[in-house]
């Protein structure tokens, strides 16, 4: 089985290197998907073995095991399997032990039982094969575009994972100076500025939540822009969409009617107070309300919120001009109440479930979401309309399995520490492996020759 998996990998690499990526139907894309999931599992196994952050404790909680039970599965040497001769496992017992740890990680990581079974039976996953240790990808840069709420260039999302990526592979990350609750075009301009600062010959963008729609808008603006803008895309190698809101969110679609209803109730209440206070006091209050609603901050906030509605996304996908040769990777998840959902997101999660109730199908239940976007909507292709962009993005979409995680998975205590509760700490909510958000993507690009290895 291992020999067959290696033979498949060699054929896939030859196809990419020979420019035959689109030949033979979907076999290459399917193999890239399997390889991506295999690297995902390998990344988490390595995190457990090397005691990165508190990943071991997270795996234990997610699988209803004790810390000691998981720790006993970790080899004493904690060496990393790779493509070199020195990376081979020593001894049958160590191999058996690592395979047992692999099964536990798969159980912790993936939401659907069918996916877990499939991965446990895949020889490519069983190999736990990563790219050679010591290989560097120094001619590749990641342009990161964060979500709705962000500190832009000063953001700290995935900070530790980005640091480890630089130390292990020499890949630098440029954070786009996007702003909180701003419309696509504003944030897209900031992403273009970040792309201009890239000094390597190749780069890829990583979008998180609304950052995916912002980055897609930026790519479209550069592709349809001036020759100077189009030159920037010559080095674009891939997209990575983390819990993407590029197909919209029910929170935004339902937000409009909620705002309208709130304004109606406010007006009704104001009429009652009009008869109880002086005319001067009433006019002063009305002026204050009007100034607030007409303020610059309110205009930015409302335009940013409504940009995640289906109408705005239809416009994006209808007009988008995207690079045809870039593979799109993604991550999506389902947050389960009582297991892996932050306490601060309980209300939003329940609201989203009720908003989606009645729209879901048997395969896409109303609760199949990460509290912000549904698992189906966060796939790497448009769902809000069907046109040539849909065909292209379906072709580019490598695909991903649904994981057991919430929308704030890329965040840490440096970003949301003031919102982490005792319940969250007891459930290891923010101890999930951070490296899986970026390492499997970058390693996949190197494995299939989209970026150079040194």
Beta strands, then each sheet from edge to edge (+ up, - down):
strand 1: 140-145
strand 2: 172-175
strand 3: 202-208
strand 4: 236-242
strand 5: 327-333
strand 6: 402-403
sheet 1: 2+ 1+ 3+ 4+ 5+ 6+
end
